[in-house]
Amino acid sequence: MKSDSVALNEVSLENQKDFFPALLFFLAVIGQNIGVFYLMKRWISLSEVSMLLFIIVYLAKSPSFEKRHLGIYLLFNTFNFLNILTADSKTEALIATVSLMFYSTFTLFFVTYIIHEDYYNEIISSFLLACYALAIYGITQFIVIRVVGFYSKYIVYPFGSATVQIQPGLTSPLAARLWRSNSLYYEPSIYGMTLVLGLSINEVAKMGRKLFKGITILGIIVSFSTTAYIMLVTVYLLTKIFGNSLALTLKNVIIIIMIITIILLVIPYAIDLSELLPYPFNRITEVFYRGTSGYYRLVTPVYVTGYVLANEPLGIGVGNIDSYLDSPPQDIKHYLKMGGSYGKSIDSVPFVILINYGYLGFIVLALLFSIISKSMKGWFPFSVSFMIYIFGTGNYSSANFWVIFLLQLNAIIMMEQVKAPKDAVSKVTESY
C-alpha cells in the first residue's frame, strides 16, 4: 500500500504544471500599453519584459528545439538581416530586425515549451483570462465615462506617464465623451478584435461557457469599433455555416463561391444599403471616401503597396514605414489623407510585410497563410478571426502581433499532438 501511495504521489507531481509561463503569457497579452522603461527611442512594455523573462528562465533549462522550427527561425532572421542591406534607413531597419529577432526567439522558445510540457491548455486559459480582464475594464470605463459622465485621466489611461502610446483624442473631458476603446491597448480596434479572438477560441475549446461569452460580447459592444463588430458577425456566420473545422468538400467550395458572388454583387449598392444599417455598421461607406478612417485602413494600403512594389521591388526595409510615410512620394501622398492631417502608418500586416520586403514578402506571406490554413482544419472560428485581425492591424514589428501568432501556432500544436481536432478539443475541455 505504501509503495502504491508513493507511486500515486509521483504521478500527481508529474501532472502538476508550472503556471509561471502562463502568468508571463497573461502579462504579455495584458501589458502591451504599460511602459516599464525607455530604450532606443521607445518604451519597453510589460509585454516585452514578460517575454524576456520567459526566454531567460527557459534558456537556463537548455531547451531542445525541433529541427524544422529552428530552421524556420534561422531562415526568417537571416532574411531580416539581409533586408537591412536594401533598407532606406539602415538604423531603423536594424532596430526593427533586432525587435523581430527578439519576438521570434520568444515564439520559438514558447512553442518548444508547449510541445515538451503539453502546455497548450494553460496557454488558452491564460489568454481567455486576459480577455476577461480586458472586457471587465472596458465595460467599467464605458459605465464611468459614457454612462455616469465622470471623466478622469486615470480611468482613461490608468498607467499615467508610463503609458506606451496615448491617443490625443482621449485626453480631455470633452473628447473623452467620444471614448470607444479600452486604453489597455493603444489602438481602438485592437481591444475589440482581441475579445473576438478570445470568443472564437472559446467556440472551439468551450472553457468559459455562458459567463465568458456574456462578458466578452458586452466588452465588444462597448468598444464601438466597426472593425470588431464586422469581425464578430463574420466569424459567427461562417462558424454557423462551416462549423469548427473547414474541410474543402465540394459542398463547402460551392458555398464559398456563392458567398464571394453575393459580396461582389452587393458592393455596388453598399452606399445605399449602409444607410439602413445601425451605427457603427453604417460607417462602412467610409471605405469609398478619401480622408476617412475606413478608406485609410482598407484602400490606402493597396495603393501604397502597389507604388512600393513598382518602384522598390526589394521593399523599403523593416521598420521604415513610419519614416517613409513621414515624407512620402507625391504620387501616393493624397492617399494618406486622414481628416485634416496625413497618416504615417499602414494598418494591415500583409501589406506591411510587402512594403517591408518587396516581392520577397510573398515568401513570408506564403508561410503565414499556410499556417492559418493548416489551423482551419480544427480551429476554423479562431483562424478566420486571426485572418481578419492581421488585415485590420499593422503591428508586425511589435509584441501585439506575435502574442496572437503564438496562439495560432498553439492551435496547430494541439492538433499535431492529439492528431485529431475533435480529440484535441475534448482533451482541453476535460481539464475544466
C-alpha positions as CSV (number, residue, x, y, z in Angstrom):
1,M,0.0,0.0,0.0
2,K,2.8,2.3,0.9
3,S,4.5,1.8,-2.5
4,D,1.2,2.4,-4.3
5,S,0.8,5.7,-2.3
6,V,4.3,6.8,-3.3
7,A,3.6,5.9,-6.9
8,L,0.4,7.9,-6.9
9,N,2.2,10.9,-5.4
10,E,4.9,10.7,-8.1
11,V,2.2,10.6,-10.8
12,S,0.4,13.6,-9.3
13,L,3.7,15.6,-9.1
14,E,4.4,14.7,-12.7
15,N,1.0,16.0,-13.8
16,Q,1.4,19.3,-11.9
17,K,2.0,22.3,-14.3
18,D,4.3,25.2,-13.8
19,F,1.9,28.2,-14.0
20,F,4.7,30.8,-14.1
21,P,4.9,30.6,-18.0
22,A,1.0,31.1,-18.1
23,L,1.4,34.1,-15.8
24,L,4.1,35.6,-18.1
25,F,1.9,35.0,-21.2
26,F,-1.1,36.6,-19.4
27,L,1.1,39.7,-18.8
28,A,2.3,39.6,-22.4
29,V,-1.3,39.9,-23.5
30,I,-2.4,42.5,-21.0
31,G,0.6,44.6,-20.7
32,Q,1.2,46.0,-24.2
33,N,0.5,49.6,-23.3
34,I,2.2,49.6,-19.9
35,G,5.7,51.1,-20.2
36,V,8.4,49.7,-17.8
37,F,11.5,51.6,-19.0
38,Y,12.6,53.7,-22.0
39,L,15.1,52.3,-24.5
40,M,16.1,53.1,-28.1
41,K,13.6,55.9,-28.7
42,R,10.6,53.9,-27.4
43,W,9.0,52.4,-24.3
44,I,9.8,48.8,-23.4
45,S,6.4,47.5,-22.4
46,L,5.4,45.0,-19.7
47,S,4.7,42.5,-22.5
48,E,8.2,42.6,-23.7
49,V,9.7,42.3,-20.2
50,S,7.5,39.3,-19.7
51,M,8.8,37.8,-23.0
52,L,12.4,38.4,-21.9
53,L,11.8,36.8,-18.5
54,F,10.4,33.7,-20.2
55,I,13.4,33.5,-22.6
56,I,15.9,33.8,-19.7
57,V,14.1,31.3,-17.5
58,Y,13.6,28.7,-20.2
59,L,17.1,29.2,-21.7
60,A,18.5,28.1,-18.3
61,K,16.8,24.7,-18.9
62,S,18.7,24.1,-22.1
63,P,15.7,23.6,-24.4
64,S,15.9,21.1,-27.2
65,F,14.4,22.6,-30.4
66,E,12.8,20.7,-33.3
67,K,14.9,21.0,-36.4
68,R,12.1,22.3,-38.6
69,H,11.2,25.1,-36.0
70,L,14.9,26.1,-35.6
71,G,15.3,26.0,-39.4
72,I,12.4,28.4,-40.0
73,Y,13.6,30.6,-37.1
74,L,17.1,30.9,-38.6
75,L,15.8,31.5,-42.1
76,F,13.4,34.2,-41.0
77,N,16.0,36.1,-39.1
78,T,18.6,35.7,-41.8
79,F,16.0,37.1,-44.2
80,N,15.6,40.2,-41.9
81,F,19.3,40.9,-41.6
82,L,19.8,40.7,-45.3
83,N,16.8,43.1,-45.7
84,I,18.9,45.7,-43.9
85,L,21.2,46.0,-46.9
86,T,18.5,47.3,-49.1
87,A,16.6,49.4,-46.5
88,D,16.1,53.1,-46.9
89,S,17.3,53.7,-43.3
90,K,19.8,51.1,-42.1
91,T,19.4,52.3,-38.5
92,E,15.6,51.9,-38.4
93,A,15.9,48.6,-40.2
94,L,18.5,47.3,-37.6
95,I,16.2,48.3,-34.7
96,A,13.2,46.6,-36.2
97,T,15.3,43.5,-37.1
98,V,16.5,43.2,-33.5
99,S,12.9,43.5,-32.4
100,L,11.7,40.8,-34.8
101,M,14.6,38.6,-33.7
102,F,13.5,39.1,-30.0
103,Y,9.8,38.3,-30.7
104,S,10.6,35.3,-32.9
105,T,13.0,34.0,-30.2
106,F,10.2,34.2,-27.6
107,T,7.9,32.4,-30.0
108,L,10.4,29.6,-30.7
109,F,11.1,29.1,-27.0
110,F,7.4,29.1,-26.1
111,V,6.4,26.7,-28.9
112,T,9.2,24.4,-27.7
113,Y,7.9,24.6,-24.2
114,I,4.3,24.0,-25.2
115,I,5.3,20.8,-27.1
116,H,7.6,19.4,-24.4
117,E,5.3,20.2,-21.5
118,D,1.9,19.6,-23.2
119,Y,1.2,23.2,-22.2
120,Y,-1.5,24.2,-24.7
121,N,-4.4,24.1,-22.3
122,E,-2.7,26.6,-20.0
123,I,-1.9,29.0,-22.8
124,I,-5.6,29.0,-23.9
125,S,-6.9,29.5,-20.4
126,S,-4.3,32.3,-19.8
127,F,-5.4,34.1,-22.9
128,L,-9.1,33.8,-22.0
129,L,-8.4,35.1,-18.5
130,A,-6.7,38.1,-20.1
131,C,-9.8,38.6,-22.3
132,Y,-11.9,38.6,-19.1
133,A,-9.7,41.3,-17.6
134,L,-9.8,43.4,-20.8
135,A,-13.6,43.1,-21.1
136,I,-14.3,43.9,-17.5
137,Y,-12.1,47.0,-17.5
138,G,-13.5,48.2,-20.9
139,I,-17.1,47.8,-19.5
140,T,-16.0,49.7,-16.4
141,Q,-14.6,52.6,-18.5
142,F,-17.8,52.7,-20.5
143,I,-20.0,52.9,-17.5
144,V,-17.9,55.5,-15.7
145,I,-17.2,57.8,-18.7
146,R,-20.2,57.4,-21.1
147,V,-23.0,56.4,-18.7
148,V,-22.2,58.2,-15.5
149,G,-20.4,61.1,-17.3
150,F,-17.4,61.2,-14.9
151,Y,-14.1,61.9,-16.6
152,S,-10.7,61.1,-15.1
153,K,-7.4,60.7,-17.0
154,Y,-6.6,57.8,-14.6
155,I,-9.6,55.9,-15.8
156,V,-8.8,56.6,-19.5
157,Y,-5.1,55.9,-19.0
158,P,-4.6,54.1,-15.7
159,F,-0.8,53.9,-16.3
160,G,-0.3,57.7,-16.4
161,S,3.1,58.8,-17.7
162,A,4.1,55.2,-18.1
163,T,1.6,54.6,-20.9
164,V,3.3,53.5,-24.1
165,Q,1.1,55.3,-26.5
166,I,-1.7,57.8,-25.8
167,Q,-4.4,58.9,-28.2
168,P,-4.7,62.7,-28.2
169,G,-8.4,62.4,-28.8
170,L,-9.0,60.8,-25.4
171,T,-7.0,63.2,-23.2
172,S,-9.7,65.9,-22.5
173,P,-13.1,65.6,-20.8
174,L,-14.8,66.9,-24.0
175,A,-13.0,64.4,-26.3
176,A,-13.4,61.6,-23.8
177,R,-17.2,61.6,-24.4
178,L,-16.3,60.0,-27.7
179,W,-14.4,57.3,-25.9
180,R,-14.9,53.9,-27.6
181,S,-12.0,51.7,-26.6
182,N,-10.2,50.1,-23.7
183,S,-7.0,52.0,-23.1
184,L,-5.1,48.9,-22.1
185,Y,-4.4,48.9,-25.8
186,Y,-3.4,51.9,-27.8
187,E,-5.5,51.4,-31.0
188,P,-9.3,51.4,-30.9
189,S,-10.0,48.2,-32.8
190,I,-7.3,46.1,-31.1
191,Y,-9.2,45.9,-27.9
192,G,-12.4,44.7,-29.5
193,M,-10.7,42.4,-32.0
194,T,-8.7,40.7,-29.2
195,L,-12.0,40.0,-27.5
196,V,-13.4,38.5,-30.7
197,L,-10.3,36.3,-30.9
198,G,-11.0,35.1,-27.3
199,L,-14.6,34.4,-28.2
200,S,-13.7,32.4,-31.3
201,I,-11.2,30.3,-29.3
202,N,-13.9,29.6,-26.7
203,E,-16.2,28.5,-29.5
204,V,-13.8,25.6,-30.0
205,A,-12.4,25.0,-26.6
206,K,-15.7,25.6,-24.7
207,M,-13.9,26.7,-21.5
208,G,-15.7,29.7,-20.1
209,R,-19.3,28.8,-21.0
210,K,-22.0,31.4,-20.8
211,L,-20.3,33.8,-18.3
212,F,-17.3,34.2,-20.6
213,K,-19.5,34.7,-23.7
214,G,-21.7,37.3,-21.9
215,I,-18.8,39.4,-20.5
216,T,-16.8,39.2,-23.7
217,I,-19.7,40.1,-26.1
218,L,-20.6,43.1,-23.8
219,G,-17.0,44.2,-23.9
220,I,-17.0,44.1,-27.7
221,I,-20.3,46.1,-27.8
222,V,-18.9,48.9,-25.7
223,S,-15.8,49.1,-27.9
224,F,-17.9,50.9,-30.5
225,S,-15.5,49.6,-33.1
226,T,-16.9,48.9,-36.6
227,T,-14.0,46.5,-37.3
228,A,-14.7,44.5,-34.2
229,Y,-18.4,44.4,-34.9
230,I,-17.9,43.2,-38.5
231,M,-15.3,40.7,-37.3
232,L,-17.7,39.3,-34.8
233,V,-20.6,39.0,-37.2
234,T,-18.4,37.4,-39.9
235,V,-16.9,34.8,-37.6
236,Y,-20.3,33.9,-36.1
237,L,-21.9,33.5,-39.6
238,L,-19.1,31.5,-41.0
239,T,-18.9,29.3,-38.0
240,K,-22.7,28.6,-38.3
241,I,-22.2,27.7,-42.0
242,F,-18.9,25.6,-41.7
243,G,-18.7,24.6,-38.1
244,N,-15.4,24.4,-36.2
245,S,-13.5,22.6,-38.9
246,L,-13.3,23.6,-42.6
247,A,-13.0,20.7,-44.9
248,L,-12.6,21.5,-48.6
249,T,-15.5,19.4,-49.7
250,L,-17.5,20.1,-52.9
251,K,-20.4,21.4,-50.8
252,N,-18.1,23.9,-49.0
253,V,-16.4,25.0,-52.2
254,I,-19.8,25.8,-53.7
255,I,-20.9,27.7,-50.5
256,I,-17.6,29.7,-50.6
257,I,-18.2,30.6,-54.3
258,M,-21.8,31.7,-53.5
259,I,-20.6,33.9,-50.6
260,I,-18.0,35.6,-52.8
261,T,-20.5,36.1,-55.6
262,I,-23.0,37.7,-53.2
263,I,-20.4,40.0,-51.9
264,L,-19.4,41.1,-55.4
265,L,-23.0,41.8,-56.3
266,V,-23.7,43.8,-53.1
267,I,-20.6,46.1,-53.3
268,P,-22.1,48.4,-56.0
269,Y,-25.1,49.0,-53.7
270,A,-23.1,49.2,-50.4
271,I,-23.5,53.0,-50.0
272,D,-27.3,52.9,-50.3
273,L,-27.7,49.8,-48.2
274,S,-25.4,51.1,-45.5
275,E,-27.8,53.9,-44.7
276,L,-30.3,51.4,-43.5
277,L,-27.8,49.9,-41.0
278,P,-27.4,51.0,-37.3
279,Y,-24.3,52.7,-36.0
280,P,-21.4,51.8,-36.3
281,F,-22.2,49.5,-39.3
282,N,-23.3,52.5,-41.3
283,R,-19.7,53.7,-41.3
284,I,-18.9,51.1,-44.0
285,T,-19.4,53.9,-46.5
286,E,-16.2,55.4,-45.2
287,V,-14.3,53.0,-47.5
288,F,-15.4,55.0,-50.5
289,Y,-14.3,58.4,-49.3
290,R,-10.7,59.5,-49.1
291,G,-9.7,61.0,-45.8
292,T,-11.9,58.8,-43.7
293,S,-10.7,56.1,-41.3
294,G,-12.2,53.3,-43.3
295,Y,-10.5,54.4,-46.5
296,Y,-7.2,54.8,-44.8
297,R,-7.3,51.4,-43.3
298,L,-8.6,49.4,-46.3
299,V,-7.9,51.3,-49.5
300,T,-4.7,53.3,-48.8
301,P,-2.5,50.1,-48.1
302,V,-3.4,48.8,-51.6
303,Y,-2.1,51.9,-53.3
304,V,0.9,52.4,-51.1
305,T,1.9,48.8,-51.5
306,G,1.4,48.9,-55.3
307,Y,3.6,52.0,-55.5
308,V,6.4,50.5,-53.4
309,L,6.4,47.2,-55.4
310,A,6.6,49.1,-58.6
311,N,9.4,51.4,-57.5
312,E,11.3,49.5,-54.8
313,P,10.9,45.7,-55.6
314,L,13.0,44.8,-52.6
315,G,10.9,46.9,-50.3
316,I,11.9,49.9,-48.1
317,G,13.2,47.7,-45.2
318,V,11.6,46.6,-41.9
319,G,10.9,49.4,-39.5
320,N,11.0,52.1,-42.3
321,I,7.3,52.6,-42.9
322,D,6.7,55.4,-40.5
323,S,9.7,57.4,-41.7
324,Y,8.9,56.6,-45.3
325,L,5.3,57.9,-44.9
326,D,6.6,60.9,-42.9
327,S,7.8,62.4,-46.3
328,P,6.0,60.2,-48.8
329,P,6.4,60.4,-52.6
330,Q,4.0,62.9,-54.2
331,D,2.3,60.0,-56.2
332,I,0.9,58.4,-53.1
333,K,0.6,61.4,-50.7
334,H,-3.1,62.1,-51.5
335,Y,-4.0,58.5,-50.5
336,L,-2.6,59.1,-47.0
337,K,-5.0,61.9,-46.0
338,M,-6.8,61.3,-42.7
339,G,-9.2,64.1,-41.8
340,G,-7.2,67.3,-41.6
341,S,-3.8,65.6,-41.5
342,Y,-1.8,62.7,-43.1
343,G,-1.4,59.2,-41.8
344,K,2.0,57.7,-41.2
345,S,1.3,54.0,-40.7
346,I,-0.2,51.0,-42.5
347,D,-2.8,49.1,-40.6
348,S,-2.5,45.7,-42.2
349,V,0.1,43.1,-41.5
350,P,0.1,41.6,-45.1
351,F,0.6,45.0,-46.7
352,V,3.3,45.9,-44.1
353,I,5.2,42.7,-45.0
354,L,5.0,43.5,-48.7
355,I,6.1,47.1,-48.2
356,N,9.0,45.9,-45.9
357,Y,10.3,43.1,-48.1
358,G,9.0,44.0,-51.6
359,Y,8.3,41.0,-53.8
360,L,10.3,38.8,-51.4
361,G,7.5,39.5,-48.9
362,F,5.3,37.0,-50.8
363,I,7.5,34.2,-49.3
364,V,6.8,35.4,-45.8
365,L,3.1,35.7,-46.6
366,A,3.0,32.2,-48.1
367,L,4.4,30.8,-44.8
368,L,1.9,32.9,-42.7
369,F,-1.1,31.9,-44.7
370,S,-0.1,28.2,-44.8
371,I,-0.1,28.3,-41.0
372,I,-3.5,29.9,-40.9
373,S,-5.0,27.4,-43.5
374,K,-3.5,24.5,-41.5
375,S,-5.2,25.5,-38.3
376,M,-8.6,25.8,-40.1
377,K,-8.9,22.0,-40.0
378,G,-9.8,22.2,-36.4
379,W,-9.9,25.8,-35.3
380,F,-11.8,27.4,-38.0
381,P,-13.5,30.2,-35.9
382,F,-10.2,31.3,-34.5
383,S,-8.4,31.1,-37.9
384,V,-11.0,33.3,-39.5
385,S,-10.8,35.9,-36.7
386,F,-7.0,35.8,-36.8
387,M,-7.0,36.4,-40.6
388,I,-9.3,39.4,-40.1
389,Y,-7.2,40.6,-37.2
390,I,-3.9,40.7,-39.3
391,F,-5.7,42.6,-42.1
392,G,-7.0,45.1,-39.6
393,T,-3.8,45.7,-37.7
394,G,-0.3,46.6,-38.8
395,N,1.8,45.8,-35.7
396,Y,4.1,43.3,-37.4
397,S,7.2,44.5,-35.5
398,S,5.5,44.6,-32.1
399,A,4.5,42.3,-29.3
400,N,0.9,42.6,-30.2
401,F,1.1,40.5,-33.4
402,W,3.5,37.9,-32.0
403,V,1.4,37.1,-29.0
404,I,-1.6,36.4,-31.1
405,F,0.5,34.5,-33.6
406,L,1.7,32.2,-30.8
407,L,-2.0,31.3,-30.2
408,Q,-2.3,30.3,-33.8
409,L,0.7,28.1,-33.5
410,N,-0.7,26.7,-30.3
411,A,-3.8,25.6,-32.1
412,I,-1.7,23.7,-34.6
413,I,0.3,22.1,-31.9
414,M,-2.8,20.8,-30.2
415,M,-3.9,19.1,-33.5
416,E,-0.5,17.6,-34.1
417,Q,-0.1,16.4,-30.5
418,V,-3.5,14.8,-30.3
419,K,-3.6,14.0,-34.0
420,A,-7.3,14.8,-34.4
421,P,-9.2,18.1,-34.0
422,K,-12.1,16.7,-32.1
423,D,-9.8,14.8,-29.7
424,A,-7.8,17.9,-29.2
425,V,-10.9,19.9,-28.2
426,S,-12.2,17.1,-25.9
427,K,-8.8,16.9,-24.2
428,V,-8.9,20.6,-23.5
429,T,-12.5,20.5,-22.1
430,E,-11.8,17.5,-19.9
431,S,-9.4,19.7,-17.9
432,Y,-12.1,22.1,-16.9
